[in-house]
Amino acid sequence: MSKPNTLTISNASLFLDALYERGIRHVFANAGTDFAPVIEALVIAREQGRPMPEFHTVPHENVAVSMAHGYYRVTGEPVAVMVHVTVGTANALCGLMNAARDNVPLLLMAGRTPHTEAGNQGSRNASIHWGQDAFDQGGMLREYVKWDYELRAGQPVDAIVGRALDIAMTEPPGPVYLALPRETLGDPAPALQTHPRRRSPGASPAMPNHDEIEKVAQILSAAESPIVVTESLGRDFDNVGLLGRLADEFGIGVAHAGEPGARDVNIPLNHPMYLGTHPIEALEQADVIVAIDTVVPWWPRYVSLREDVRLVQIGPDPLYTNYPVRGFDMDQVITGSSSAALAMLHEALQVAAADKDRIQRRHKAFSAQSRERIQSAEKLIEEVRSMAPIHPAWLASCINEIKDPSTIIVNELGVPMDFLDLREPGTFIGTSPAGGLGFGNGGALGARMGAPDRNVILVVGDGSYMFGNPVAAHYVARAKGLPTLTIINNNQRWHAVHRSTLAMYPDGQSARVPLMPLVDLGPSPAFEKVIESIDGYSEHVDDPAELPAALRRAMDAVAGGTPALLNVITQGG
């Protein structure tokens, strides 16, 4: 049998070209036997000097997807992940859920075990090629992607890649899935190929209805206690300053939604109109609530709104049509770009010309609530600064002292956002509403790759840290030169489970036992030793007085290019 001509232009080669031409510069990959055509095409491209995306070896799919997620959150650039057939897709699924609920336009690609048993250069040649076959590989994740497809023989691969990225990047953005059979990738490319137009992927965003925005401006102008609630309006960095100006100029309060709260910095947290995360009293007093980019603007179980409150929801998909059950009946529902809506609302409010005395009253009332929130936080920090185990509020306060204004905080069940000093856009990455644990480790690495000149601090719960495949994550940190500081908020239990049980059964039997079932994570592992396996810097910290100095030492290590980890023994709070 003659050897195949490896220099024949294959579908795999055109696939790599298509990724690069469409703006993909990084592919986070965990390879398998299905990658053979891609590996061959990468070598050929390197020998020919053709520009290609950089493929990063990430030895667990959850870390790979989380890295892509974090990279996008910092850069706004399209990003891709490639995994191994069915099993790789399964491992990637939790991270994909996070990306879907956080509107991250991730291109997830997976090899497809060969269809043929013989007769093709890429036909099956290992037993797993039978075991890893599936009737519908994309079926396992179809609920969490905007589009899924399997490349077929004879199709123009660049057109398929282009369609995938167009759909992913169109508002509301979200992940897509493309399966790539090994035979098809290895086959010679069809003679006719499309050539992409020179444009960014995705359709231009829909504009909100101007008349509806003017109506919102009118009711805001006439209100006595209007509030804007958001989770991720600051995903567009320009919105942070604009929301702050709107709130200040027109005396409108700004609140973050309930837990997990904000996923981005949406307004400087020291802004006099910022009311905090899920401020129940302010929500109950509000006569107008405008929810922008907010899945859950309040918790109906805990908040009793005024009967005369006017409710408005704004966003690219304001009804959140991919959520099976969601109430929040609104008086106005406005579809369109949130950034455009905010700019239009600011302009309309200037025209509406609210009474200056009313604006001053609102400004005075909300400023007082904001000061009370800040003072309460400062008082708590003073009360707990010497408390052992270490209180999360003291941990947050110490982090504030060692970070600079541009530091990116990745927070996965780490510390309450409202205790952090966050003022600049793009300096906070919160958890996805999906709540798939294990995002933080990879998310922090992706953020550092996307912003190599900025410090990245991950604050993560001990359970979430274990979910994040720490050995794989620390390996990537060392291999790719991505030094971050990981701070483990180690309360040695599933705190969220403990808290939710008490919330549901405050007077139940489980509230009376010294140790709830299924909550304890003790004896806690010596997490600081995990990062030592890649020569990282680490400390175990259980004395609150030693925490500031330990943080400084860890940041010094990061500044020198060494990944660092602090295992901080904390209490639930």
N, C-alpha and C positions, 0 to 999 in steps of 0.2 A: 504494500500500500504506500503510495507516495505521500510525502509530508505536505500538510496544508500550507498554502502561501500566507504566512502571518501578516504580510504587508498589504493584503487585500483590504480595501476599505470595508469595515464591518459595521453593522448596526451599533455595536458598542462604541466604536470610534465616533460615529455621528452623534451618539447619545452624549458623550463627553463634550463634544463641540457645542451641542444644543444647550447643555447646562451652563457652560461658560458664556455663550452668546446671550443667554437670557438673564445674566446677572448673578448666577450662583458662583460664589468664590470659595465656599467651604462645604464639604460633604463629610459628615460625621458617620463613620462606617464601622460595622462589625461584620467581617466577611465570613463567607462559607463557600461550599463547593460551587455554588451558582455564580460566583464572582469571577470565574476564570476568564471569560471574554473581556470583562472590565479591566482586570489586571493586565492582560495582554495589550489591550488598547492604551492603557496608561503608559506602559513601557514604550510602545511605539511612538506615542505622542511626545514623550520626553526625549526620545532619540531624534525626533523630527523638529524639536524646538517649538511645538505648538502650545499655546497657552491652554491650561486646563485648570479646573477647580482643584484645590488642595484637598486630598482625601486624608482624613485623620483617623487613625486606628483607635477605636474606643471599645474596650473589651467588655462592655455590657450595654444592651440597647436602651435601658432606662437612662443611663448616663448620657448616651449619645443624643437621645431625643431632648433631654433636659438641657444639654449644652446648646443645641440648636435653638431651643426656646429662649434661653438666656441671651444668646448672641443676637437674636432678633429684637428682644426687648431693649437692647442697648443701641443697636444700629438701625433698625427698621428695614434692613436688607433681607431679601428672600434667602432662604437657607434650606439645605437638604440633609436628609439622613438616609443611609442605605443599610438594609439589614438582610439577614439570611432567611429566605423563604418563610414557611409557616411558623417555625419556632422563633425566629427573630421578630416576626410581626407580633407574635403573642407577647414576647418580652417587652416590646415597644408600646404595647397598648395602653398601659397606665399613663405613661408620659404623653401619649397621643390624646388621651382624655383631658389631661391638663391643658394641652395646647388648644384643643377644641373649645373648651369653656373660657379660655383666656384670649381667644381670637388671634392665635398665632398662625401665620400662613406658612406652615411647614410642608415641604414636599417630602413625604415618606415614600421611599422606594424599597422594594423587596425583590430579591430574586425569586424565580419560580422554578420549582424542581422540574427537570426535563419531562416533556410530554411523551417523548418517543423512547422506546426501549432499544432501538438500533436504527442505523441508517443515516444518522446525522453526526457531524463532528462533536456536537454537544449532547448526544444521547446519553441515557443513564449508564453510569459506570461505577456505581456504589449502591450498596443495599439501602442506604437512607433515602435514595431517590424514589423508592417505592413508599417507604414509611412516611416521608414528608409530603407526599402528594395530598391534595385536598380537592373536594368537589367545587368549593367556592372560597378561595383563599381570602378574598377581600371581604367575605361575609362577616368575619369575626370583628371587623372594625367599621363596618359601613355606617353605623349609627353616629360615628364621631368624625366623619370626614364629609367635606362638601362634594366630593367626586372621587370615584375609584374606577380603575380601568386596568386591563391587562394588554400589553403590547402584543400585536399579532403580526404574523409574517406578511411582508409586503407593504406594511404601513410606514409612512415617513415619520421616523422617530422624533425629529426635531419639531414637527407640528404637534405631536402628542405631548411632548415636554412643554411646549409653549402653551397649549391649552390647559395643562395642569397648573402651571404657574399663574396664568390669567385668572383662573377660577379661585386659586388660593389667595391671591392678592386683592381681589375685588371685595369691597365692603359688603357685609362684615367679613373680614378676613378669617381664614381658618385652614386647617390642614387638608391635604389631598393625598391620595394613595395610588401608586403606580407599580404594578407587578411586571416583572421583566423575565420572561422565560429564557433559560440558558441557550437553547438552540437559536431563538430569534435574535438574541444579542450577538451570537457568534456568526450568524449568516451574513453573506455579502449584502451591503446596503442596496436598496432599490436605486435604479438609475436616476429617477426624478426625485428631487428633494425640494422642499420649500425653503425659502430664505426669510428669516424673521424681519419684520419692519423694525425700524429703529425707534422703539418706544419702551417705556417702562411696562412691566407686566401688570395686568389688571385693568378693569374698566374705570373710567372716571367716576367719582362718587356722586350719588344722587343729591340734588339740592333740596333742602326743606322747603315747604310751601311758605311763601313770604307772608301771605295773609294770616296763616296760623301763627307764625312767629310774632306778628304784630299783636295778635290777640293775647299771647302770653305776656308780651311787654305791658299791655294795658292792665291785665290783672295783677302783675307784679307791682306796677306803679301805684295801684289803688290799695295794695295790701298793707297790713300793719305788721305782720310777722312772716315774711316770705323766706323760704329756704330752698337752696339748690342742694340736691343730694347726688353724689357721684361715687363711682368706684375707679374708673379708668379714663376719665376725660383727659387727664394729663399724659396719656399715651402719645398724643401730639404735643410736643414740648412747648409749642407756642401758646397752648391753651392755659398753661399754668399762670403766666403773667396776665393773660387776658381775663381769666376768671377772677384773679385777685383784684384787678382794676374794676371789673363789673361789680364785685361785691362791695368794694370800698366806695365807689362813686354813687351807688344807688342803695346802700344800706341793706344788702341781702346777705343773710347767713349762709354759710357753706358747711355741710356735714358729709362725713363719709358713711357709707352703708355699714350695716352690721357685720359681724365676724363672717369671713375673714377680713372684712373691711376693705380698705383701699388696696388696689394692686399697683398703684403708681402714686407719685407725688402729683396731686391735682391742684394744690394751692399751698403756698408756704405754710408750714404748721405753726408759725408764730404770727400769722396774719390775724388782725383783730376781729375779722369776721368769721374765722374758723371756729366751729363749735365742737369739733371732736368726732369720734366714731360712734355712730348710733346714739345721739343725745336724746334720750327718751322725752325728757321734759320739753325741750325745744320743738321736737316733732309734734308733740301733743298740743303745743300752743300755736303751731303754724297755721295760718289761714291760706297759704299757697305753698305747695311743694312741687318743685320741678326736678324730676329725676332724669339725669342725662348719663348715658352709658352706665346704667345701674341695673343689675339683675334683680336684686332684693333691696329696695330702697328703705324698708323698715321691716321689723318682725311683727306681723299682726298679732302674735300671741302676747307680746309685751307692750305694744303701743296702741292706745285708743285715740284715734285721730278725731279732730273736731268734726261735727256733723256738716258744717258749712265750708270745710276745707276744699280748695280747688286743687285738683291733681293733674299733673302734666307729665308725660313720658316722651323723651326724645332720644332717637338713636337710629343707626342704620337698619336695625331690626328691633323696633321698640317693643314688639310683642314677644320677643325671644321664642320664635316659633320652633326651635329645636329643644325646648324644655317641655316635657310632657304635661306637667301641671304647674301653672303659675297664675295666681289671682291678680291683685293690684289693679282693680278696675279704675280707669282714668277718665277724667273729663275731656282731655285732649291727648291724642296719640299722634305724634309727628314723626314721619319717616324721613331720614336723610342724614347726611354727614353731620356728625356732632360738632366738628370744628367749624363748619359753615354755620350751623345753627347758633353756636355761641357768638360768633362774630356778628351775625344778623341780629341776634337778641341784644347785644351791646349797642348796636346802632339804633335799633328800634326803641330801646329804653331812653336814649338821648332825645329822640323825637317825642316820645310819650310825655316827657317832662313831668315827672312826679313832683308832688308838693315838697318843697325843700324842708319844711318843718317835719313832715312825715319821714323823710329820709334821715334827718338828724335823730328823730326818736328811735328809728330802727337801728341806726348806727350805735347809738348810746346803749340800747338794750343788748344787742348782740356782742358789743365790745365788753360789756360787763360779764356776760356769760363766758366769753372767751378768757377773760382774765381769771375768772373763778376756776375754770378748767385748769389753767396753767398753775395757779396757786395751789390747787389741790394736788396736782402732780408733784410740785416742788416740796410740798409738805410731806407727802408720802415718801419721797426720796430721802428726806432728812430722817424720817422715822425708821427707815429700813437700812440705812447705809452701813450699820454695824451688825445687821441681823445675819445669823447663820442657821440653816443654809442660806445662801445668797438669794436675795429677792430679785426677780426679773426687772423691777423698776431701777434698782441700783445698777444692775448690769447694763441696762440701756443708758443710764446716766454716765457711766464710765466709758461706754462706747462713744458717746458724744464728745468726750474730752480728747479722745485720741484720733478721731477721724477729721479729715479736712472737708470743706464744703462740697467738693466734687466726688467724694467717696461714694461708691455704690453699695447700698445695703441690700442683700438678698435675705429675706426673712421667711423662714418656713417654720411656723410655730415656735419662733424664737423669743421675741420680746414684743410687748404691745407697741404698735406703731406710734401712738400718741405720746410716748415717752422719748421718742427719738427727735433729734434736732434736724429736720429735713426742710430745706428751703429751695433747693435747686431742682429744676426738671431732670428727670431721668436718673435720680439718685436712690430710688427705691423700687425693688421688685418683690411684690407680695405673692402670696400663693394663689393658685388658680381656684375658681369656685368648685372645680371637680374634686379638689381635696385629695388627689392621688399622691400619697406620701413618697418621698424620695426625690423630689425635684431639686432641692437646694444644692446638693453637692455638684451636680452637673450644671445647674443654672448659674452658679457662681463662676464656674470655669468658662462657660460660654460668654458671660458678661465680661470677664477679664480678656478673653480673646477679642471681643468686639471693641473693648476700650483698654488697650494695652498700657496706656499712660495714666490710668486711674487705679486707685486702690479699690479692691472689692472685699467686703466683709460679709461672710455668711453667718447668720445667727439661726441655729437649727435645734429643734428638740432632739433628745437622745433617740427616741423611737424613729423619727424621720431620718436621722443620720444613718441608722442601720438600714432603713429602706433604700437609701441612696447609693447602695453598692460602693461603700467607701474605699475598698481596696482598688477597684477599677478607677474610681474618681481620682484618688491620690496618685495612682500610676500616671494618668493622663496629665495631671498637674506637673509632675516631674518631667515626663517625656516631652511635653509641649512647652515647657517653660512658662507656666501659668500660675505664679505664686499668688495665693489668696490666703486670707485669715479665716479659718473656720472656728466659730465659737459654739460649743455644744452647751445648750441650756439643759443640763442634766438633772431633771427632777426624779429620775429613776421610776417613772411610771407613765402610763398612758393618761396624761392629764385631761385631754379632751374627753376621753371615755368616762373618767372619774367625774368630771364636771357635768357632763350630760346626764349621767345617772342621777346625780343629786338634783339636777334641774327637773327631771321627770318625777322623781320620788323623794322630795325633800324630807318627808317624814317616814320614808319607807325603812324596811329592815336593813337595806344596804347602806343607809346613812348612819347606822348605829354600829356596824361592825368595824373593828380596827383596821381591817384590810379587805377591800372589795375584791371579789374574784375577777380575774382577767384584766386587772389594772396594773399590777406590780411588775416592774422591770428590774428588780433587784435579784441577786447582787449585780450591780452595774459593771459592765466590762471596763477595763482600763483603756478607754478610747484613745488616750494620748499615745499609746503604743502602736496604734494602727498606722499613723502617719510616719512613725519612726522607720517603718519598713521601706520607705522611699527616701530616707534621710531628711525628713521634714523636721521642723522645730515643734516642740510640744511642751505643755505644762498641765499639771493637775492643779486646779485652784478651788479651795474650799473656804478660804479666809477672805471675807469681804475687804479687809484692809489691804490685802496683797493684790487684789484684782487690778487696780490702776497700773501698778508697775508691771504686772504680768502682761497686760495688754500692750504696754509700750515695748516690752521686749519682743513680743510676737510681731508687732508692726515693724520693728527694726529688722527682724528676720525676713519679712516679706519684702522690705525695701532692698535687701541684699539678694533677692531672687529666690528665697527659700520658702516653700509653702509652710504654713504654721497652723497649729490647732491648739485651742485651749479647752480642756474638759472642765467646765465650770459647774460645780455642784450647787444646784439651786432648789428652791422650794416651789411648789405649785402656787400660782398667783394670777 
